[in-house]
Amino acid sequence: MSQTTDPHLPLDSVIEGDCIAAMNALPEASVDLVFADPPYNLQLRGALHRPDNSRVDAVDDDWDRFESFADYDRFTRAWLTAARRVLKPEGAIWVIGSYHNVFRLGTALQDLGFWILNDVIWRKSNPMPNFRGRRLTNAHETLIWAARGPGARYTFNYDALKALNDGVQMRSDWLIPLCTGSERLKDAHGQKAHPTQKPEALLHRVLVATTNPGDVVLDPFFGTGTTGAVARRLRRRFIGIEREPAYVAAARARIARVKPVSEEGAAVTGSRRAEPRIPFGQLVERGMLRPGEVLVSMNGRHRARVRADGTLVADRVTGSIHQVGAALEGAPSCNGWTYWHFSRDGRPVPIDILRQQLRAELGQA
């Protein structure tokens, strides 16, 4: 993502007020990521009780009430339009919902020009039971991850997520427990400070996957500040918008207690896909390999000479480092960067070392 940050952004702060108006007041194309946990429009009909007749602390707040589906859709499109305006061209958005609203969210995202990259199932290891026994236990929520438009660039730290998952490619179903215990914020009466507080583990994974240190993360439904707390800990910048004064106070107090990790600790494994492409011929142009220099295959059986245009010639075979390697081995394909070696101080060294040196040089520039 872009390393430039608009000086007019209210970084690392919580804005109290309406999210649409607040986002419309922010500079255009100024944030790297939006994480949105909007009202779910649960359409609750009366109180919910457990089998022992105790009342369930369900979501019955005014902020989750809408006159109709059409009213909810108008609200959804208005805040998504505002969010799209403040996203950088290479920015992305995460939206989380339940079966009550996620399908409406997905339709609005696509209608407004966003390009859906994945839907992620957050499977709760400790879901609330269905006390009435009339439906399946609702044990998951859905996150939609979308780029700003078709073909738009976006940050995805693939290798960081793979490392987070013990070297196995991360799947789109995430088993993470609900927010409980000491992580759950309580008010002065010992009750939940917010009925739908998200676990920090969920935001940790989202931010590691799709941001880098220093990126600006906007949360237009900030609640008690989970996004801000995780962003601060991981050395990301955040902007929170929340209209409920009690939530604003809880979020500010919570985030003030968070200590950022070290710069080294906040770094994530970069995606190889995001690294600049280095043609083999560029090594020849820069004099890192000389025309006529001999390269040796990794198994020592084959030799090829470097030509001035960045191709190789060996045993009447001419082509790229990949084509010549594949032809000599009789294989359908070959990674020439690891197959071919050059000699330095009498020892074979893979040519990929030179590519990495040039990438580092270009990155510093």
Solvent accessible surface area in square Angstrom, and as a share of the most:
residue,aa,sasa,rsa
1,M,45,0.20
2,S,39,0.25
3,Q,147,0.65
4,T,103,0.60
5,T,58,0.34
6,D,43,0.22
7,P,123,0.77
8,H,147,0.66
9,L,13,0.06
10,P,46,0.29
11,L,42,0.21
12,D,60,0.31
13,S,38,0.25
14,V,11,0.06
15,I,48,0.24
16,E,91,0.41
17,G,25,0.24
18,D,74,0.38
19,C,11,0.06
20,I,39,0.20
21,A,63,0.49
22,A,15,0.11
23,M,0,0.00
24,N,81,0.41
25,A,87,0.67
26,L,12,0.06
27,P,33,0.21
28,E,115,0.52
29,A,45,0.35
30,S,3,0.02
31,V,0,0.00
32,D,2,0.01
33,L,0,0.00
34,V,0,0.00
35,F,3,0.01
36,A,0,0.00
37,D,28,0.15
38,P,3,0.02
39,P,13,0.08
40,Y,20,0.08
41,N,7,0.04
42,L,28,0.14
43,Q,62,0.28
44,L,71,0.35
45,R,192,0.70
46,G,64,0.61
47,A,40,0.31
48,L,42,0.21
49,H,77,0.35
50,R,93,0.34
51,P,120,0.76
52,D,109,0.56
53,N,117,0.60
54,S,46,0.30
55,R,148,0.54
56,V,5,0.03
57,D,72,0.38
58,A,27,0.21
59,V,16,0.09
60,D,66,0.34
61,D,46,0.24
62,D,115,0.60
63,W,40,0.14
64,D,9,0.05
65,R,145,0.53
66,F,49,0.20
67,E,162,0.73
68,S,53,0.34
69,F,99,0.41
70,A,54,0.42
71,D,41,0.21
72,Y,1,0.00
73,D,37,0.19
74,R,153,0.56
75,F,44,0.18
76,T,2,0.01
77,R,85,0.31
78,A,40,0.31
79,W,0,0.00
80,L,0,0.00
81,T,74,0.43
82,A,4,0.03
83,A,0,0.00
84,R,60,0.22
85,R,71,0.26
86,V,0,0.00
87,L,1,0.00
88,K,12,0.05
89,P,90,0.56
90,E,37,0.17
91,G,0,0.00
92,A,0,0.00
93,I,0,0.00
94,W,4,0.02
95,V,0,0.00
96,I,0,0.00
97,G,0,0.00
98,S,6,0.04
99,Y,105,0.40
100,H,42,0.19
101,N,1,0.00
102,V,10,0.06
103,F,149,0.62
104,R,81,0.29
105,L,0,0.00
106,G,11,0.10
107,T,70,0.41
108,A,3,0.02
109,L,0,0.00
110,Q,112,0.50
111,D,89,0.46
112,L,49,0.24
113,G,28,0.27
114,F,5,0.02
115,W,134,0.47
116,I,55,0.28
117,L,43,0.21
118,N,65,0.34
119,D,78,0.41
120,V,6,0.03
121,I,55,0.28
122,W,2,0.01
123,R,122,0.44
124,K,23,0.10
125,S,63,0.41
126,N,59,0.30
127,P,40,0.25
128,M,87,0.39
129,P,78,0.49
130,N,53,0.27
131,F,48,0.20
132,R,131,0.48
133,G,64,0.61
134,R,196,0.72
135,R,164,0.60
136,L,166,0.82
137,T,63,0.37
138,N,59,0.30
139,A,31,0.24
140,H,77,0.34
141,E,17,0.07
142,T,16,0.10
143,L,0,0.00
144,I,10,0.05
145,W,13,0.05
146,A,0,0.00
147,A,1,0.01
148,R,61,0.22
149,G,9,0.09
150,P,95,0.60
151,G,82,0.78
152,A,27,0.21
153,R,190,0.69
154,Y,89,0.34
155,T,13,0.08
156,F,67,0.28
157,N,6,0.03
158,Y,38,0.14
159,D,29,0.15
160,A,8,0.06
161,L,7,0.03
162,K,72,0.31
163,A,66,0.51
164,L,83,0.41
165,N,50,0.26
166,D,137,0.71
167,G,46,0.44
168,V,92,0.53
169,Q,107,0.48
170,M,35,0.16
171,R,166,0.61
172,S,52,0.34
173,D,59,0.30
174,W,7,0.03
175,L,96,0.48
176,I,7,0.03
177,P,70,0.44
178,L,50,0.25
179,C,3,0.02
180,T,77,0.45
181,G,60,0.58
182,S,125,0.81
183,E,58,0.26
184,R,31,0.11
185,L,29,0.14
186,K,117,0.49
187,D,60,0.31
188,A,106,0.82
189,H,155,0.69
190,G,45,0.43
191,Q,106,0.47
192,K,70,0.30
193,A,20,0.15
194,H,19,0.08
195,P,28,0.18
196,T,39,0.23
197,Q,10,0.05
198,K,12,0.05
199,P,5,0.03
200,E,35,0.15
201,A,54,0.42
202,L,0,0.00
203,L,1,0.00
204,H,67,0.30
205,R,47,0.17
206,V,0,0.00
207,L,0,0.00
208,V,12,0.07
209,A,2,0.02
210,T,1,0.00
211,T,0,0.00
212,N,41,0.21
213,P,50,0.31
214,G,39,0.37
215,D,4,0.02
216,V,1,0.00
217,V,0,0.00
218,L,0,0.00
219,D,5,0.03
220,P,2,0.01
221,F,35,0.14
222,F,7,0.03
223,G,7,0.07
224,T,5,0.03
225,G,0,0.00
226,T,11,0.06
227,T,3,0.02
228,G,0,0.00
229,A,0,0.00
230,V,2,0.01
231,A,0,0.00
232,R,87,0.32
233,R,76,0.28
234,L,13,0.07
235,R,94,0.34
236,R,5,0.02
237,R,93,0.34
238,F,6,0.03
239,I,0,0.00
240,G,0,0.00
241,I,0,0.00
242,E,16,0.07
243,R,130,0.47
244,E,49,0.22
245,P,85,0.54
246,A,76,0.59
247,Y,20,0.08
248,V,2,0.01
249,A,63,0.49
250,A,27,0.21
251,A,0,0.00
252,R,121,0.44
253,A,51,0.39
254,R,12,0.04
255,I,14,0.07
256,A,79,0.61
257,R,158,0.58
258,V,12,0.07
259,K,172,0.73
260,P,54,0.34
261,V,51,0.29
262,S,67,0.43
263,E,130,0.58
264,E,156,0.70
265,G,52,0.50
266,A,2,0.02
267,A,64,0.49
268,V,39,0.22
269,T,73,0.43
270,G,50,0.48
271,S,9,0.06
272,R,185,0.67
273,R,183,0.67
274,A,75,0.58
275,E,67,0.30
276,P,64,0.40
277,R,196,0.72
278,I,7,0.03
279,P,52,0.33
280,F,14,0.06
281,G,19,0.18
282,Q,47,0.21
283,L,0,0.00
284,V,12,0.07
285,E,141,0.63
286,R,113,0.41
287,G,53,0.50
288,M,41,0.18
289,L,0,0.00
290,R,143,0.52
291,P,80,0.50
292,G,36,0.35
293,E,20,0.09
294,V,52,0.30
295,L,0,0.00
296,V,38,0.22
297,S,4,0.02
298,M,127,0.57
299,N,67,0.34
300,G,39,0.37
301,R,157,0.57
302,H,38,0.17
303,R,147,0.54
304,A,3,0.02
305,R,130,0.48
306,V,3,0.02
307,R,100,0.36
308,A,79,0.62
309,D,98,0.51
310,G,10,0.09
311,T,33,0.19
312,L,0,0.00
313,V,52,0.30
314,A,6,0.05
315,D,108,0.56
316,R,242,0.88
317,V,44,0.25
318,T,69,0.40
319,G,10,0.09
320,S,37,0.24
321,I,4,0.02
322,H,70,0.31
323,Q,117,0.52
324,V,0,0.00
325,G,0,0.00
326,A,11,0.09
327,A,56,0.43
328,L,29,0.14
329,E,59,0.27
330,G,72,0.69
331,A,40,0.31
332,P,144,0.91
333,S,86,0.55
334,C,27,0.16
335,N,83,0.42
336,G,0,0.00
337,W,17,0.06
338,T,64,0.37
339,Y,12,0.05
340,W,0,0.00
341,H,28,0.13
342,F,8,0.03
343,S,67,0.43
344,R,94,0.34
345,D,144,0.75
346,G,73,0.70
347,R,177,0.65
348,P,97,0.61
349,V,37,0.21
350,P,45,0.28
351,I,0,0.00
352,D,29,0.15
353,I,77,0.39
354,L,12,0.06
355,R,42,0.15
356,Q,74,0.33
357,Q,96,0.43
358,L,0,0.00
359,R,33,0.12
360,A,55,0.43
361,E,79,0.35
362,L,70,0.35
363,G,64,0.61
364,Q,160,0.71
365,A,118,0.91
